[in-house]
């Protein structure tokens, strides 16, 4: 039975009051959950508590890179409780690949793999460049300050994903608007209003995709929907699974890339010597993307559940123990990344960052996201070399997804 509005509001109020109280008492994990503008000092506090520590709110927490990497790769941990139960909707990601364990996760990942493998991603470079140039052409033509997030960082990934999935041109405006309303599924829905809006968006995108699927059945194309329809016909997936799969890919594939671009440009402009270096050497754009993923990743936190009694890092974890893996903190672990608080696009990153998780839940769209960011950074540096901040930024209100809502910038035409 779904909780009533009154019950959900009461649950959320209790949850937020508890977090606030524990943060005031000094618990570093609670400080992160309170969504500060800069969570990185609190990750240092978490690491100072030990490789793994029990927070005041009951979760075991780590910002140690080696331990975090180990847990993410350990099959004894999953994203649901041992009996398959998941957390309430306002505390979980979604009910697709991010929200299920093997064997369902294995099967769904295998189905999505042909669309999202690295070789397929590299074939999108020319199309990504075309979209970047079209967006920048429009911005340069207007010749006035603009919001980087709404006019560029959000537009590029959604356009790429719409092409990849197979959304017809006439549906793309609605697809974009609905996709933006679904982002709390990744961010962690934290208000009753967000819950209601997200549920409505899921219904709307489902209706839209049902129409698109019917169109693709009549007129097959070289896209994800057409490929999945072939699997439905052969019986390896059901139509009831197809629409959630196609809903999940745009959500996961666009939001993390949006914030990778926004966080990267902010870091570059906050470190002007790095921006000048990129302008002089656009071939460093891939390094800029990798360093952004380490320095200020879109996904800051992963949640895992112990599926059995586990001895790890000096603790004995019971079945269904909840672990919070601070990827943002692990990516600045000084034991792995020297001088971790320095943003350096020439850095040689010797270890894997955890920006796209690890193990069986490693993000399938990582190669495409990196490519989009690389092309975006190189194109902005080449065509808008005098890009600069034009006002204060406004951040999102999530402890899971770190990104910007508003990022005013200005640029002069290069050519």
MORA-V860167 format. One record per residue. N is the residue number from 0. PSI is psi in whole degrees, 0 to 359 (999 if undefined). OMEGA is omega in radians with two decimals (NA if undefined). Layout:
n psi omega
N PSI OMEGA
N PSI OMEGA
This chain:
n psi omega
0 131 3.13
1 138 3.10
2 150 3.10
3 168 3.10
4 316 -3.12
5 317 -3.14
6 318 -3.13
7 318 3.11
8 320 -3.14
9 318 3.12
10 315 -3.12
11 320 3.13
12 317 3.11
13 316 -3.14
14 312 -3.10
15 322 3.10
16 320 3.14
17 315 3.12
18 313 -3.12
19 318 -3.14
20 315 -3.12
21 326 3.08
22 318 3.13
23 332 3.12
24 357 3.01
25 4 3.13
26 118 -3.03
27 326 3.10
28 321 3.08
29 326 3.08
30 321 3.09
31 317 -3.13
32 339 3.10
33 359 3.04
34 65 3.04
35 160 3.08
36 324 -3.12
37 99 -3.13
38 349 -2.95
39 323 3.04
40 329 -3.14
41 330 3.03
42 323 3.07
43 321 3.10
44 320 3.11
45 315 -3.13
46 327 3.13
47 340 3.11
48 350 -3.12
49 171 -3.13
50 324 3.10
51 130 3.12
52 154 3.13
53 116 -3.10
54 167 -3.13
55 342 -3.14
56 4 3.00
57 341 -3.13
58 148 2.94
59 137 -2.98
60 141 3.05
61 143 2.96
62 16 3.11
63 123 -3.03
64 311 -3.08
65 315 -3.14
66 318 3.12
67 315 3.13
68 319 3.13
69 314 -3.11
70 317 -3.12
71 334 -3.13
72 354 -3.04
73 119 -3.09
74 351 3.10
75 351 3.07
76 146 3.12
77 190 -3.11
78 357 3.07
79 165 3.10
80 165 -3.06
81 330 3.13
82 7 3.11
83 353 -3.11
84 142 3.07
85 168 3.12
86 166 3.04
87 153 -3.02
88 323 -3.05
89 357 3.12
90 4 -3.06
91 173 3.12
92 280 -3.11
93 186 -3.08
94 30 3.12
95 215 -3.04
96 327 3.13
97 340 -3.01
98 12 3.12
99 158 3.11
100 170 3.02
101 149 0.15
102 345 -3.10
103 318 -3.14
104 317 -3.12
105 315 -3.11
106 315 -3.12
107 322 3.13
108 320 3.12
109 323 -3.14
110 320 -3.09
111 342 -3.00
112 315 -3.09
113 332 -3.13
114 332 -2.95
115 14 -3.13
116 159 -3.07
117 324 3.14
118 321 3.09
119 318 -3.12
120 316 -3.08
121 334 3.10
122 351 -3.13
123 359 -3.03
124 313 -3.09
125 323 3.12
126 320 3.09
127 317 3.10
128 318 3.13
129 316 -3.14
130 316 3.10
131 313 -3.12
132 320 3.11
133 316 3.14
134 316 -3.11
135 325 3.05
136 313 -3.13
137 319 -3.13
138 319 3.12
139 326 3.13
140 324 3.12
141 330 3.05
142 53 3.10
143 163 3.10
144 151 -3.11
145 162 3.07
146 112 -3.08
147 325 -3.05
148 307 -3.03
149 332 -3.06
150 345 -3.09
151 298 -3.01
152 324 3.11
153 327 -3.05
154 318 -3.04
155 304 -3.09
156 323 -3.13
157 321 3.09
158 318 3.13
159 313 -3.12
160 322 3.11
161 319 3.06
162 313 -3.06
163 315 -3.10
164 320 3.14
165 41 3.12
166 119 3.13
167 153 -3.05
168 319 -3.05
169 343 3.13
170 356 -2.94
171 328 3.08
172 312 3.12
173 320 3.13
174 317 3.14
175 311 -3.09
176 317 -3.13
177 320 3.14
178 319 3.14
179 327 -3.14
180 346 -3.12
181 357 -3.06
182 332 3.09
183 341 3.08
184 326 3.08
185 326 -3.06
186 338 -3.03
187 102 -3.09
188 125 -3.01
189 359 3.07
190 159 3.11
191 319 -3.13
192 319 3.10
193 320 3.12
194 313 -3.11
195 317 -3.13
196 319 -3.13
197 317 3.12
198 320 3.09
199 320 3.13
200 321 3.11
201 318 3.11
202 318 -3.09
203 317 -3.12
204 330 3.07
205 316 3.11
206 317 3.13
207 315 -3.08
208 330 3.05
209 319 3.09
210 317 -3.12
211 319 3.12
212 317 3.12
213 322 3.12
214 319 -3.13
215 331 3.06
216 322 3.14
217 332 -3.07
218 80 -3.09
219 145 3.12
220 178 3.09
221 77 -3.11
222 175 -3.04
223 317 -3.10
224 316 3.13
225 318 3.14
226 321 3.13
227 326 3.09
228 325 3.09
229 325 3.11
230 326 3.06
231 316 -3.13
232 324 -3.10
233 354 3.04
234 7 -3.12
235 352 2.97
236 157 -3.11
237 160 3.08
238 330 3.12
239 337 3.10
240 336 -3.04
241 310 -3.08
242 315 3.06
243 323 3.11
244 314 -3.11
245 334 3.05
246 319 -3.09
247 317 -3.05
248 312 3.10
249 322 -3.12
250 304 -3.10
251 329 -3.04
252 344 -3.11
253 316 -3.00
254 317 3.13
255 325 3.13
256 321 3.06
257 311 -3.06
258 335 3.00
259 316 3.12
260 312 -3.12
261 312 -3.13
262 324 -3.13
263 315 3.13
264 321 3.11
265 315 3.12
266 319 -3.14
267 316 -3.11
268 335 3.07
269 337 3.07
270 79 -2.98
271 332 3.11
272 330 3.10
273 323 3.08
274 316 3.12
275 321 3.11
276 318 3.12
277 321 3.09
278 318 -3.14
279 329 -3.07
280 77 -3.11
281 342 3.11
282 350 3.08
283 5 -3.08
284 322 3.10
285 320 3.08
286 324 3.09
287 321 3.11
288 314 -3.13
289 319 -3.13
290 325 3.07
291 319 3.12
292 329 3.08
293 312 -2.96
294 321 -3.07
295 69 -3.03
296 154 3.12
297 316 -3.14
298 117 -3.06
299 334 -2.98
300 139 2.98
301 148 3.13
302 134 3.08
303 153 -3.13
304 135 3.08
305 123 -3.12
306 353 3.10
307 172 3.08
308 127 -2.99
309 134 3.00
310 120 -3.11
311 135 3.07
312 37 3.09
313 3 3.13
314 153 2.96
315 110 -3.09
316 131 3.10
317 167 3.04
318 138 3.13
319 13 3.01
320 138 -3.13
321 131 3.11
322 136 3.04
323 118 -3.10
324 112 -3.07
325 86 -3.11
326 321 3.12
327 324 3.10
328 319 3.13
329 326 -3.14
330 353 3.02
331 27 3.09
332 116 -3.09
333 342 3.08
334 343 -3.08
335 322 -3.08
336 103 -3.14
337 143 -3.14
338 58 -2.92
339 338 -3.10
340 5 3.09
341 130 3.10
342 117 -3.02
343 108 -3.07
344 353 3.07
345 3 -3.10
346 138 2.98
347 109 -3.07
348 102 -3.04
349 333 -3.13
350 159 3.09
351 134 2.93
352 167 3.13
353 23 -3.08
354 333 3.11
355 26 -3.11
356 201 -3.13
357 165 3.13
358 211 -3.02
359 340 3.13
360 14 3.06
361 135 -3.03
362 123 -3.12
363 336 -3.11
364 14 -3.08
365 315 -3.10
366 319 3.14
367 318 3.12
368 316 3.11
369 318 -3.14
370 316 3.12
371 316 3.13
372 317 3.12
373 310 -3.13
374 319 3.14
375 313 -3.12
376 316 -3.13
377 320 -3.10
378 318 3.09
379 317 -3.13
380 325 -3.11
381 317 -3.01
382 342 3.10
383 61 -3.04
384 338 3.14
385 23 3.11
386 137 -3.12
387 159 3.06
388 143 -3.10
389 21 3.14
390 176 -3.13
391 148 3.09
392 157 3.03
393 124 -3.07
394 161 3.05
395 172 -3.06
396 53 -3.13
397 141 3.03
398 352 -3.13
399 304 3.13
400 121 3.14
401 120 -3.12
402 184 -3.07
403 141 3.02
404 321 3.14
405 137 -3.13
406 82 -3.12
407 129 3.11
408 167 3.06
409 154 -3.11
410 152 3.01
411 152 -3.10
412 133 3.10
413 317 3.11
414 999 NA
